Amino acid sequence: MPRLALYALIVCVLSVAAAVVSFVQGSWLGVVWILLAGLSSNMTWYYARRGRAARNGSVTG
């Protein structure tokens, strides 16, 4: 797994944990953490696919 994909995955996991803590404490700030988790999840898939394509030698736009 490429390094950027791994970093994005770590951010995703931490933001989900922060969202759970926020909702348990009764704060609506958890919505922002959920949005960040969605963004970082998409970044994880993008960088993982890009790394896999580079490893296989195919070029995608």
N, C-alpha and C positions, 0 to 999 in steps of 0.2 A: 504494500500500500504506500503510495507517495506520501511524503511528509506533510504536505498541505492538507491532504485528505484526512490524515490522522489528527492534525490540529483542529480541523473543522469538526471531526467526530467528538473530540474532547470538549469543544465548546458546546456542541449539541447536548451531550450528556450533562454537563454542568448547568446549562440553562434549563433543562427539564427538571433537574433537582432544585434549582432556585425557584422555578414556577411552583413546584409542589410545596415548598416551604412557604412561599408567599400566599398560596391559597389556604394552607392550613392555618396561617396566622390571620386570615380574613382580609388580606389585601388584594385589591384588583390589579396591582402591579404585576401579578403573575401572567396577565395577558401579554404584556410586553416580552416577558421571558419565553412564552409560547411562540410568539412571532419570531424571536431570535433563534429558537430551536428549529423552527421550520426553515429559516434561511440557512442556517448552518448545516442542516440535513441535506438541503439541495446542493450546497457547496461540496459536501462530502461525496455525494454521488457524482458530481461533475468532475472533481479532481481524481476520483478513483477510476472513472471511465476513461478520462484523458490519459492517466498513467498506464492503464491496461492497453489502450490503443497505441501509445508510444512504444510499449514493450513488444507489441505484436507487429509493429512496423507500419500500421495503417495510419493514414493521415485523414483527420476529420476537421471540418470547419467549425 
